[in-house]
Amino acid sequence: MRIDHEVYGLDLDTPLRISRSVMSRRDAVRVVVEHDGSQGHGEVVTSTYYRLDVEAITSQLNRLRPVLADADSPETGLDALHADATVPEGVRAAVDAALHDLLGLRHGVPVHALAGTPHWHDTPTAYTIGITTPEDAAVRAAALAGRGFSVLKVKAGADPERDVAVVAAIRTAAPNARLVLDPNGGWSRDETVRLVERITAAGVVLDAVEQPIPPGDPDALAWVRERCPAPLVADEDAATVADVRRLAGAVDGVNIKLAKCGGLRPALEIVSAAREGGLDVMLGCLVASSLGIAPAVHLAGHARWVDLDGHLLLAHDPWSGISGEDGTLRLSGVPGLGVVRR
């Protein structure tokens, strides 16, 4: 089994601002795993938050060459990959995706059939509106609703008063959209309760509030959940199966990102742990191409909330195959991940 890679840039259509950063571009590394004449593909993107740059990514991929060379099948490749906890989760997720792509090609089925959902159903995805002014947010929300988006994720956490005004403006501009509020850990626990109460008192129903407080304090999340009039979802606090088990009863749901947990195999373990703990699942992503987003799309049948819009935020997506431009993710039904190079 042979592994190779290619580096390319991804420019965003509009800079995305969240509580801790602003992004207009990132690099991506396409991972190619070849076995018995077939190729599987995956993608890992650079991330300051996850401490991944191109040099770190390619170094890890080169270190995996002999590991995969010794594997005689995608299954044994997956076993060897996930046995090495020193490989960063984003890199592991990309190789995991390529190996699942190979498995789907070998068995003649889409990856979602390997992931426990044999029948695909077209799925609405959220679209992210970054931190901006109420006026700009309203214009964007109206345009997105006009394109067919029924779920909007609203970034917050930089200015509490403006956050409230932005939500109100979006609700007026897109009255039928489901709203997910994401402060990216930018609020305190008291601010969270106070601000969500103000928003809901104004008649705005929130579909979820995602990781409103800084990660690292599950007890504080539980305190917020007891007082918050909207479902509470943990993101940064929910990276592993052990994390999810600790969060049972403290939140309503957990956000699974493949770049955070290490790929489809650990993601399915987290799905099982969430179900055992009575937690719902949100699927999230980083800004990436359709190749990078596709593996999570194949898990959509396991999720209550789907926030897989990373490819939609790009000025040009070098891959296709998962749609979403009208607010609905669609798969082609072909074996493997089902994405193709443009």
C-alpha positions in Angstrom: 0.0 0.0 0.0 1.5 3.3 -1.1 0.7 6.8 0.2 1.3 10.1 -1.6 0.2 13.7 -1.2 -0.3 17.0 -3.0 -0.5 20.5 -1.5 -2.8 23.2 -2.8 -4.4 26.5 -1.6 -8.0 27.2 -0.7 -9.2 30.8 -0.8 -12.4 31.8 1.0 -15.1 33.7 -1.0 -15.4 36.0 2.0 -13.1 36.2 5.1 -14.6 34.3 8.0 -14.4 35.9 11.4 -15.0 34.0 14.6 -14.4 34.9 18.2 -10.7 34.0 18.1 -9.6 34.6 14.6 -10.2 35.8 11.0 -9.5 33.5 8.0 -9.4 34.3 4.3 -7.2 31.4 3.1 -5.7 28.1 4.1 -3.6 25.3 2.6 -4.9 21.8 2.0 -3.0 18.5 1.5 -4.7 15.8 -0.6 -3.8 12.3 0.6 -3.7 9.5 -1.9 -3.5 5.9 -0.8 -3.0 3.3 -3.6 -3.7 -0.4 -3.2 -4.3 -3.1 -5.8 -4.6 -0.6 -8.6 -7.2 1.6 -6.9 -6.7 5.0 -5.3 -8.4 6.3 -2.2 -8.4 10.0 -1.4 -8.6 12.2 1.7 -7.8 15.8 2.7 -6.3 17.5 5.7 -6.2 21.3 6.0 -3.8 23.6 7.9 -5.1 24.9 11.2 -3.5 27.3 13.7 -5.9 26.0 16.3 -4.9 22.4 15.8 -1.3 23.3 15.3 -1.1 21.9 11.8 0.9 23.6 9.0 2.0 22.1 5.7 5.4 21.1 7.0 3.9 19.2 10.0 1.3 17.5 7.8 3.7 16.3 5.2 6.2 15.2 7.8 3.6 13.0 9.4 2.4 11.6 6.1 6.0 10.7 5.2 6.3 9.0 8.6 3.3 6.9 7.7 4.8 5.6 4.5 6.4 2.5 6.0 3.4 1.9 8.2 1.0 1.6 5.3 3.6 -0.2 3.1 3.4 -3.1 5.6 -0.5 -3.1 5.4 -1.9 -5.7 3.1 -5.5 -4.3 3.0 -7.4 -1.1 3.9 -8.6 -2.8 7.0 -5.1 -3.5 8.3 -4.1 -0.1 7.2 -6.8 1.4 9.4 -5.8 -0.8 12.3 -2.2 0.4 12.0 -3.2 4.0 11.5 -5.3 4.2 14.6 -2.9 2.3 16.7 -0.5 5.2 16.6 -1.9 7.9 18.8 1.0 10.2 18.0 -0.3 11.0 14.5 -2.3 14.3 14.7 -6.0 13.9 14.4 -6.3 15.9 11.2 -3.7 13.8 9.5 -5.2 10.6 10.8 -8.7 11.7 9.5 -7.4 12.3 6.0 -5.7 8.9 5.8 -8.7 7.3 7.4 -10.9 8.9 4.7 -8.6 7.6 1.9 -8.7 4.1 3.4 -12.5 4.2 3.7 -12.7 5.4 0.1 -10.7 2.4 -0.9 -12.9 0.1 1.1 -16.0 1.5 -0.6 -14.4 1.1 -4.0 -13.5 -2.5 -3.2 -16.9 -3.5 -1.9 -18.8 -1.4 -4.5 -20.7 0.7 -2.0 -20.7 4.3 -0.8 -18.9 5.0 2.4 -22.1 5.7 4.3 -23.1 2.1 3.8 -19.9 1.1 5.6 -20.7 3.6 8.3 -24.0 2.1 9.3 -26.5 4.0 7.1 -27.1 1.9 4.0 -29.7 4.3 2.6 -28.8 7.9 1.9 -31.3 10.7 2.4 -30.6 14.2 1.1 -29.7 16.4 4.1 -30.0 20.1 4.9 -26.8 21.7 6.0 -26.2 24.9 8.0 -24.4 27.8 6.4 -22.1 29.8 8.6 -22.5 33.6 9.0 -19.3 34.9 10.5 -19.0 37.7 13.0 -20.2 40.9 11.3 -22.6 43.8 11.7 -26.3 43.3 12.1 -26.9 45.0 8.7 -24.5 42.8 6.8 -25.8 39.7 8.7 -29.3 40.5 7.6 -28.3 40.9 3.9 -26.4 37.6 4.0 -29.3 35.7 5.8 -31.9 36.9 3.3 -29.7 35.8 0.4 -29.0 32.4 1.9 -32.7 31.9 2.6 -33.4 32.8 -1.0 -30.9 30.2 -2.2 -32.7 27.5 -0.1 -30.8 27.3 3.2 -33.1 26.4 6.0 -30.4 26.3 8.8 -28.0 29.1 9.6 -25.1 29.0 12.0 -24.4 32.4 13.6 -20.9 33.1 14.9 -20.7 35.2 18.0 -18.5 35.9 21.0 -16.7 39.1 20.2 -19.3 41.7 21.4 -22.3 40.5 23.4 -24.5 43.4 22.6 -23.8 43.1 18.9 -24.3 39.3 19.1 -27.9 39.9 20.3 -28.5 42.5 17.6 -27.1 40.2 14.9 -29.4 37.3 15.9 -32.4 39.6 15.8 -31.5 41.0 12.4 -31.0 37.5 11.0 -34.3 36.3 12.4 -36.1 39.2 10.7 -34.3 38.6 7.4 -34.8 34.8 7.4 -37.9 34.2 9.6 -38.2 30.5 8.8 -34.6 29.5 9.2 -33.4 27.3 12.1 -30.7 29.1 14.0 -27.6 27.7 15.7 -25.6 30.1 17.8 -21.9 29.5 18.1 -19.7 31.8 20.3 -16.7 29.6 20.0 -16.0 29.8 23.7 -16.2 33.6 23.7 -18.8 34.0 26.5 -18.6 33.4 30.2 -21.2 31.1 31.7 -23.2 34.0 33.2 -23.1 35.9 29.8 -24.4 32.7 28.1 -27.4 32.4 30.3 -28.2 36.1 30.2 -27.7 36.6 26.4 -29.6 33.4 25.4 -32.5 34.5 27.8 -32.6 37.9 26.1 -32.6 36.3 22.6 -35.3 33.8 23.4 -37.4 36.4 25.3 -37.5 38.4 22.1 -39.3 35.4 20.5 -36.2 33.9 18.7 -36.1 30.1 19.0 -32.6 28.8 18.9 -32.0 25.3 17.5 -28.9 25.0 19.6 -26.1 26.9 21.3 -22.7 25.5 20.6 -19.7 25.7 23.0 -20.5 29.1 24.4 -17.9 29.1 27.1 -14.1 28.3 27.0 -13.4 24.6 26.9 -12.0 22.7 29.9 -14.8 23.0 32.5 -17.5 20.4 32.0 -19.1 21.4 35.3 -19.6 24.9 34.0 -21.3 23.5 30.9 -23.6 21.6 33.1 -24.3 24.8 35.1 -25.2 26.6 31.8 -27.4 23.7 30.6 -29.5 23.8 33.7 -30.3 27.5 33.0 -30.1 27.8 29.3 -33.4 27.9 27.4 -31.9 26.2 24.3 -30.2 22.9 23.6 -26.5 23.1 24.5 -23.8 21.4 22.3 -20.2 20.8 23.3 -17.6 21.2 20.6 -14.0 21.8 21.8 -14.9 19.9 25.0 -15.9 16.8 23.0 -12.9 15.4 21.2 -12.8 11.8 22.3 -15.0 8.9 23.5 -13.9 9.6 27.1 -14.8 13.3 26.7 -18.3 12.4 25.5 -18.9 9.9 28.3 -17.9 12.6 30.8 -20.3 15.0 29.2 -23.4 12.8 29.5 -26.0 14.8 31.5 -24.0 18.0 31.2 -25.0 19.0 27.6 -27.7 18.0 25.1 -25.3 17.1 22.3 -21.8 16.9 21.0 -20.2 18.2 17.9 -18.1 15.6 16.0 -15.5 17.0 13.7 -13.3 14.4 11.9 -10.3 16.6 12.1 -10.8 16.8 15.9 -11.4 13.1 16.6 -9.2 11.4 13.9 -11.6 10.1 11.2 -14.6 8.0 10.5 -13.6 5.1 12.7 -13.3 7.1 15.9 -16.3 9.2 14.9 -18.5 6.2 14.9 -17.2 5.2 18.3 -18.2 8.7 19.5 -21.6 8.3 17.9 -22.1 5.1 19.9 -20.9 6.8 23.1 -23.2 9.7 22.6 -26.2 7.4 22.1 -25.3 5.5 25.2 -25.2 8.8 27.2 -28.4 10.2 25.8 -26.7 12.8 23.7 -27.6 14.0 20.2 -24.9 14.5 17.5 -23.9 17.5 15.5 -21.6 17.1 12.6 -19.2 20.0 12.1 -16.2 20.7 9.9 -13.3 23.0 9.1 -13.2 25.1 6.0 -12.1 22.5 3.4 -12.9 21.3 -0.1 -15.6 18.8 -1.0 -12.9 16.1 -0.6 -12.3 17.2 3.0 -16.0 17.5 3.8 -17.3 14.3 2.1 -16.3 11.8 4.8 -18.5 13.6 7.4 -21.3 13.9 4.9 -21.4 10.1 4.8 -22.1 10.2 8.6 -25.1 12.5 8.2 -27.6 9.8 9.0 -26.3 9.7 12.6 -26.8 13.4 13.3 -29.5 15.7 14.6 -27.6 18.8 13.4 -25.5 18.9 10.2 -23.1 21.8 9.8 -21.0 20.7 6.8 -20.6 23.9 4.8 -16.8 24.2 4.7 -16.7 23.7 0.9 -19.4 26.2 0.4 -17.3 29.0 1.9 -14.6 28.7 -0.8 -14.1 31.0 -3.8 -13.3 27.8 -5.8 -13.8 24.3 -4.7 -11.4 22.0 -6.6 -13.6 18.9 -5.9 -17.3 18.1 -6.4 -19.7 15.4 -5.5 -21.6 16.5 -2.3 -23.6 19.5 -3.5 -25.0 21.9 -0.9 -25.1 25.1 -2.9 -28.9 25.3 -2.3 -28.7 24.2 1.3 -29.0 20.5 0.7 -26.2 17.9 0.7 -26.6 15.2 -1.9 -24.5 12.2 -2.7 -24.2 10.5 -6.0 -24.5 6.9 -4.7 -21.2 5.8 -6.4 -18.8 3.6 -4.4 -16.4 5.2 -2.1 -16.5 8.9 -1.0 -18.1 9.8 -4.4 -16.1 13.0 -5.0 -14.3 13.9 -8.3 -11.6 16.5 -9.2 -13.0 19.4 -11.2 
